[in-house]
């Protein structure tokens, strides 16, 4: 465990590991801390079929293991632990790991990701990877000609429902409120789609099925006198109620948008703090794909290398 490093990478999804591969090959001797969820969100995905180079598909955990080995092969020091505090007021930059060890770094690459929001039902955990998903683009392919439900009433939910309608036979939208929060164009798109049925004033309270999700328990007009229990038959249950970027420890220094995503100086990965770069889902509220995260990881490492070179560090 080193006290002073040239390049410190926080987070270990596709962005963090790709940044590590590029940083290591540029002789930056990077140290990467894996964070709360080693391998990131992809470790909860059973099958990844849309990442280039895996014609037969690959499990999320296996793909992360491959990326980790590649990063280590070129000299990245991969350690367990997570950043719990930072001090970006002076250089070198300071990051506290697990509330106890302070590391000084010439550059920091933030790839701490974002966490999908769930309803908090026990069944979401029970059927994780067996019909429950928080990414239609990642998992929609498995539900061709099947019935699925999307939870949410905003733009993301409408986008996911529209995307799924191109694959599935039927898409239910489960919306708590009596209206959609989405923009007018997205509202029109789902309301005019014959494959999408919007269940307004419905709450999902559970899932059922023997070998994966076979249906959902809903309550219509929950808490009202005319409250009604309804079951729908579905094969897939998609959460589209938002993501929470893991940026809490950076908020006093790094400029964030109104949701908490890190703002970068596009097209670079630079943040408002010199020597600090951000890549992957922590700075991407739009695409959130493994391949796009990996691409920004490459850019972050190149940006860090150029910064160090210009500063003579």
Secondary structure as the mmCIF struct_conf table of DSSP 4:
data_model
#
loop_
_struct_conf.conf_type_id
_struct_conf.id
_struct_conf.beg_label_comp_id
_struct_conf.beg_label_asym_id
_struct_conf.beg_label_seq_id
_struct_conf.end_label_comp_id
_struct_conf.end_label_asym_id
_struct_conf.end_label_seq_id
BEND BEND1 UNK A 3 UNK A 3
STRN STRN1 UNK A 4 UNK A 10
BEND BEND2 UNK A 13 UNK A 13
HELX_RH_AL_P HELX_RH_AL_P1 UNK A 14 UNK A 25
TURN_TY1_P TURN_TY1_P1 UNK A 26 UNK A 27
STRN STRN2 UNK A 31 UNK A 33
BEND BEND3 UNK A 36 UNK A 37
TURN_TY1_P TURN_TY1_P2 UNK A 38 UNK A 39
HELX_RH_3T_P HELX_RH_3T_P1 UNK A 40 UNK A 44
BEND BEND4 UNK A 46 UNK A 46
STRN STRN3 UNK A 48 UNK A 48
BEND BEND5 UNK A 50 UNK A 51
TURN_TY1_P TURN_TY1_P3 UNK A 52 UNK A 53
TURN_TY1_P TURN_TY1_P4 UNK A 55 UNK A 56
STRN STRN4 UNK A 58 UNK A 58
HELX_RH_AL_P HELX_RH_AL_P2 UNK A 60 UNK A 73
TURN_TY1_P TURN_TY1_P5 UNK A 74 UNK A 75
STRN STRN5 UNK A 77 UNK A 79
STRN STRN6 UNK A 83 UNK A 87
BEND BEND6 UNK A 89 UNK A 92
STRN STRN7 UNK A 93 UNK A 97
TURN_TY1_P TURN_TY1_P6 UNK A 98 UNK A 100
STRN STRN8 UNK A 101 UNK A 110
STRN STRN9 UNK A 114 UNK A 116
HELX_RH_AL_P HELX_RH_AL_P3 UNK A 122 UNK A 126
TURN_TY1_P TURN_TY1_P7 UNK A 127 UNK A 127
STRN STRN10 UNK A 128 UNK A 128
TURN_TY1_P TURN_TY1_P8 UNK A 129 UNK A 131
STRN STRN11 UNK A 132 UNK A 133
BEND BEND7 UNK A 134 UNK A 134
HELX_RH_AL_P HELX_RH_AL_P4 UNK A 136 UNK A 139
HELX_RH_3T_P HELX_RH_3T_P2 UNK A 140 UNK A 143
TURN_TY1_P TURN_TY1_P9 UNK A 144 UNK A 145
BEND BEND8 UNK A 146 UNK A 146
STRN STRN12 UNK A 147 UNK A 151
BEND BEND9 UNK A 154 UNK A 154
HELX_RH_AL_P HELX_RH_AL_P5 UNK A 155 UNK A 165
TURN_TY1_P TURN_TY1_P10 UNK A 166 UNK A 167
BEND BEND10 UNK A 168 UNK A 169
STRN STRN13 UNK A 170 UNK A 175
BEND BEND11 UNK A 176 UNK A 179
BEND BEND12 UNK A 182 UNK A 182
HELX_RH_AL_P HELX_RH_AL_P6 UNK A 184 UNK A 191
TURN_TY1_P TURN_TY1_P11 UNK A 192 UNK A 192
TURN_TY1_P TURN_TY1_P12 UNK A 194 UNK A 195
STRN STRN14 UNK A 196 UNK A 200
TURN_TY1_P TURN_TY1_P13 UNK A 201 UNK A 201
STRN STRN15 UNK A 202 UNK A 208
BEND BEND13 UNK A 210 UNK A 212
STRN STRN16 UNK A 215 UNK A 220
TURN_TY1_P TURN_TY1_P14 UNK A 221 UNK A 223
BEND BEND14 UNK A 224 UNK A 224
TURN_TY1_P TURN_TY1_P15 UNK A 225 UNK A 226
STRN STRN17 UNK A 228 UNK A 233
BEND BEND15 UNK A 235 UNK A 235
STRN STRN18 UNK A 236 UNK A 239
BEND BEND16 UNK A 241 UNK A 241
STRN STRN19 UNK A 243 UNK A 245
BEND BEND17 UNK A 246 UNK A 246
HELX_RH_3T_P HELX_RH_3T_P3 UNK A 248 UNK A 250
TURN_TY1_P TURN_TY1_P16 UNK A 251 UNK A 253
BEND BEND18 UNK A 254 UNK A 254
STRN STRN20 UNK A 256 UNK A 256
BEND BEND19 UNK A 258 UNK A 260
HELX_LH_PP_P HELX_LH_PP_P1 UNK A 261 UNK A 261
STRN STRN21 UNK A 262 UNK A 262
HELX_LH_PP_P HELX_LH_PP_P2 UNK A 263 UNK A 263
TURN_TY1_P TURN_TY1_P17 UNK A 266 UNK A 267
BEND BEND20 UNK A 268 UNK A 268
STRN STRN22 UNK A 270 UNK A 270
BEND BEND21 UNK A 272 UNK A 273
TURN_TY1_P TURN_TY1_P18 UNK A 274 UNK A 275
STRN STRN23 UNK A 276 UNK A 278
HELX_RH_3T_P HELX_RH_3T_P4 UNK A 280 UNK A 283
BEND BEND22 UNK A 285 UNK A 286
HELX_RH_AL_P HELX_RH_AL_P7 UNK A 290 UNK A 311
TURN_TY1_P TURN_TY1_P19 UNK A 312 UNK A 312
#
